[in-house]
């Protein structure tokens, strides 16, 4: 289950990066490269990309939190460091006659 969520998270990250790069920037550096004369609906395309990016970002955050929650559950099943150290100390053979 965790590996499936990691794969989905990677795909969401790639889609998120692409959607951010496709958005028209304020300076026009990495935008779609479309002038406002070409499309009458340039504003609607910008609104769509903004909403799409926010949805993908929300899904990415939710998926990341789910991965953390799953990995924490797996960590709770293990022992603490002190308990492991006590078990290791009890397994050490003792020299007879010394304490």
Residue pairs with C-beta under 8 A, 6 or more apart in sequence:
1 70
2 67
2 70
2 71
2 74
5 63
5 66
5 67
5 70
6 67
8 63
9 60
9 63
9 64
9 67
12 56
12 59
12 60
12 63
13 60
15 56
16 53
16 56
16 57
16 60
19 49
19 52
19 53
19 56
20 53
21 30
22 31
22 32
22 49
23 30
23 31
23 32
23 46
23 49
23 50
23 53
24 31
24 32
24 34
24 42
24 46
24 49
25 31
32 45
34 42
34 45
36 42
39 45
79 87
